[in-house]
Amino acid sequence: METPSASSAPGSKPESPEHHLRFHAPHLHLAPVFGGDWFALKAEAFARFFGTPIFLVGQTVIVTIWIIMNVLAITARWRFDEYPFILLNLAFSLQAAYAAPLILLAQTRQADRDKAHSEADAAHREDLARASTERQGLAAQQTASLVELMGQNTRLTEMTNELSKRIEALTAEMHARLVQRAAESAAGKPGS
C-alpha cells in the first residue's frame, strides 16, 4: 500500500488545502507498519515474505530434501534427523513462534492504518458533500437572482413598450396639430 507523502505531488504538501491526500496527512505516522528503524523495516519485510509463493515453494523444497536425505541416506552420518523428524518439527515450531507474532502485529497495525484511512476518506467525503451543498445553495441563489433580473427586464420591456406607444401617440398628435396649424396658416395667409 502506497503511503501518502509530500513527494506524491511535486510542489505541494499533504497539509495544503488543494492537495488530494490532505485528509490522510494526520495519519502519516502510521505509514510504516513496524516503525521506521532498521529492525522494523526488516521485520516488516520478513512478515510480508511469509505469504509469498517463493517462501512456500522454497520451504517445500527444503523440507522435501530434508526428508529424502534422512530417509534414503545410506550411511548413518547423513542421517542427522531420523524419523519422526524431531529436529524438523523443532525448526517448524521455532519458525511459527517468530512468524505468528510478526504477522499478528502487522495485521493489527494494518487494521489501525485502514481505520485511519477510512476516517480520512469519510472526512473527505463530508468535505465534498459540504462543498456540493454550498454549490447547490449558490446555484439556487444565482437562479433566484436571474429570475428576478428576468422579471425586472420584462417590466422594463413592458414600460419601454408603453412609453413607445405614448411617444407614437404624442408624435401622431403633434403631427396632426402641426398639420392642422400649417393648414390653418395656409388658409389664413392668402386671405390676410
C-alpha positions as semicolon CSV with decimal commas, in nm:
position;residue;x (nm);y (nm);z (nm)
1;M;0,000;0,000;0,000
2;E;0,143;0,332;-0,104
3;T;0,172;0,582;0,175
4;P;0,084;0,946;0,129
5;S;0,387;1,166;0,120
6;A;0,488;1,511;0,018
7;S;0,660;1,365;-0,287
8;S;0,332;1,230;-0,431
9;A;0,260;1,569;-0,589
10;P;0,557;1,788;-0,674
11;G;0,549;2,128;-0,513
12;S;0,261;2,062;-0,273
13;K;0,236;1,916;0,074
14;P;-0,046;1,690;0,203
15;E;-0,136;1,963;0,455
16;S;-0,206;2,221;0,182
17;P;-0,578;2,278;0,110
18;E;-0,553;2,175;-0,256
19;H;-0,356;1,851;-0,209
20;H;-0,556;1,536;-0,292
21;L;-0,421;1,347;0,015
22;R;-0,471;1,631;0,266
23;F;-0,713;1,424;0,475
24;H;-0,453;1,149;0,513
25;A;-0,184;1,385;0,646
26;P;-0,279;1,345;1,016
27;H;-0,221;0,968;0,979
28;L;0,124;0,975;0,816
29;H;0,282;0,843;1,139
30;L;0,102;0,512;1,073
31;A;0,269;0,464;0,733
32;P;0,549;0,220;0,829
33;V;0,388;-0,088;0,982
34;F;0,660;-0,154;1,243
35;G;0,807;0,193;1,271
36;G;1,088;0,348;1,071
37;D;1,408;0,198;1,214
38;W;1,625;-0,070;1,052
39;F;1,488;-0,360;1,259
40;A;1,128;-0,253;1,194
41;L;1,181;-0,244;0,819
42;K;1,346;-0,588;0,818
43;A;1,070;-0,731;1,041
44;E;0,802;-0,595;0,808
45;A;0,978;-0,738;0,503
46;F;1,012;-1,074;0,683
47;A;0,639;-1,076;0,776
48;R;0,542;-0,990;0,418
49;F;0,774;-1,262;0,282
50;F;0,587;-1,535;0,474
51;G;0,284;-1,510;0,246
52;T;0,466;-1,521;-0,085
53;P;0,477;-1,820;-0,324
54;I;0,860;-1,802;-0,319
55;F;0,863;-1,872;0,056
56;L;0,609;-2,156;0,029
57;V;0,787;-2,323;-0,264
58;G;1,128;-2,273;-0,103
59;Q;1,013;-2,420;0,228
60;T;0,854;-2,717;0,048
61;V;1,178;-2,784;-0,142
62;I;1,389;-2,764;0,177
63;V;1,153;-2,996;0,371
64;T;1,145;-3,244;0,081
65;I;1,526;-3,252;0,060
66;W;1,547;-3,283;0,441
67;I;1,314;-3,585;0,445
68;I;1,474;-3,751;0,140
69;M;1,824;-3,712;0,289
70;N;1,716;-3,867;0,619
71;V;1,502;-4,149;0,476
72;L;1,718;-4,257;0,184
73;A;2,062;-4,192;0,334
74;I;2,280;-4,498;0,306
75;T;2,529;-4,413;0,574
76;A;2,450;-4,309;0,927
77;R;2,645;-3,987;0,904
78;W;2,388;-3,845;0,652
79;R;2,104;-3,927;0,892
80;F;2,105;-3,626;1,121
81;D;1,726;-3,630;1,185
82;E;1,573;-3,975;1,165
83;Y;1,204;-4,048;1,157
84;P;0,984;-3,895;1,332
85;F;1,195;-3,589;1,230
86;I;1,211;-3,419;1,569
87;L;1,467;-3,162;1,456
88;L;1,243;-3,066;1,161
89;N;0,942;-3,030;1,398
90;L;1,158;-2,813;1,627
91;A;1,253;-2,591;1,329
92;F;0,884;-2,552;1,233
93;S;0,793;-2,467;1,593
94;L;1,067;-2,207;1,610
95;Q;0,955;-2,059;1,279
96;A;0,591;-2,046;1,397
97;A;0,693;-1,890;1,729
98;Y;0,852;-1,596;1,548
99;A;0,618;-1,574;1,250
100;A;0,288;-1,563;1,437
101;P;0,361;-1,251;1,648
102;L;0,512;-1,071;1,349
103;I;0,208;-1,146;1,133
104;L;-0,038;-1,054;1,410
105;L;0,148;-0,729;1,472
106;A;0,141;-0,649;1,101
107;Q;-0,234;-0,725;1,083
108;T;-0,309;-0,510;1,390
109;R;-0,112;-0,214;1,259
110;Q;-0,268;-0,259;0,913
111;A;-0,614;-0,256;1,071
112;D;-0,524;0,066;1,256
113;R;-0,395;0,217;0,935
114;D;-0,706;0,108;0,743
115;K;-0,927;0,261;1,013
116;A;-0,734;0,589;0,999
117;H;-0,755;0,596;0,621
118;S;-1,129;0,520;0,626
119;E;-1,176;0,807;0,872
120;A;-0,975;1,034;0,643
121;D;-1,181;0,919;0,346
122;A;-1,502;0,984;0,542
123;A;-1,379;1,335;0,624
124;H;-1,300;1,384;0,255
125;R;-1,650;1,267;0,155
126;E;-1,803;1,501;0,414
127;D;-1,597;1,789;0,276
128;L;-1,713;1,705;-0,077
129;A;-2,077;1,686;0,039
130;R;-2,044;2,020;0,219
131;A;-1,888;2,179;-0,091
132;S;-2,163;2,028;-0,308
133;T;-2,432;2,165;-0,076
134;E;-2,268;2,508;-0,084
135;R;-2,252;2,495;-0,465
136;Q;-2,619;2,393;-0,483
137;G;-2,714;2,679;-0,249
138;L;-2,511;2,924;-0,456
139;A;-2,670;2,791;-0,777
140;A;-3,019;2,831;-0,625
141;Q;-2,932;3,184;-0,514
142;Q;-2,799;3,271;-0,860
143;T;-3,108;3,117;-1,022
144;A;-3,332;3,328;-0,798
145;S;-3,129;3,638;-0,890
146;L;-3,158;3,552;-1,259
147;V;-3,536;3,504;-1,228
148;E;-3,563;3,840;-1,051
149;L;-3,347;4,008;-1,318
150;M;-3,559;3,849;-1,591
151;G;-3,872;3,981;-1,417
152;Q;-3,720;4,330;-1,398
153;N;-3,619;4,301;-1,763
154;T;-3,975;4,203;-1,854
155;R;-4,116;4,501;-1,660
156;L;-3,864;4,734;-1,827
157;T;-3,957;4,592;-2,167
158;E;-4,326;4,649;-2,091
159;M;-4,254;5,005;-1,971
160;T;-4,046;5,069;-2,284
161;N;-4,332;4,935;-2,496
162;E;-4,585;5,159;-2,317
163;L;-4,356;5,461;-2,348
164;S;-4,301;5,384;-2,717
165;K;-4,680;5,372;-2,768
166;R;-4,719;5,703;-2,579
167;I;-4,440;5,861;-2,783
168;E;-4,605;5,731;-3,100
169;A;-4,943;5,869;-2,988
170;L;-4,787;6,203;-2,887
171;T;-4,593;6,216;-3,211
172;A;-4,909;6,145;-3,408
173;E;-5,099;6,412;-3,207
174;M;-4,818;6,667;-3,254
175;H;-4,805;6,580;-3,622
176;A;-5,179;6,628;-3,651
177;R;-5,163;6,964;-3,469
178;L;-4,873;7,081;-3,681
179;V;-5,053;6,975;-3,996
180;Q;-5,366;7,147;-3,869
181;R;-5,175;7,468;-3,782
182;A;-4,996;7,454;-4,113
183;A;-5,332;7,413;-4,283
184;E;-5,476;7,698;-4,075
185;S;-5,175;7,915;-4,150
186;A;-5,200;7,834;-4,514
187;A;-5,569;7,904;-4,510
188;G;-5,516;8,232;-4,324
189;K;-5,223;8,366;-4,539
190;P;-5,388;8,406;-4,870
191;G;-5,682;8,589;-4,724
192;S;-5,490;8,816;-4,497
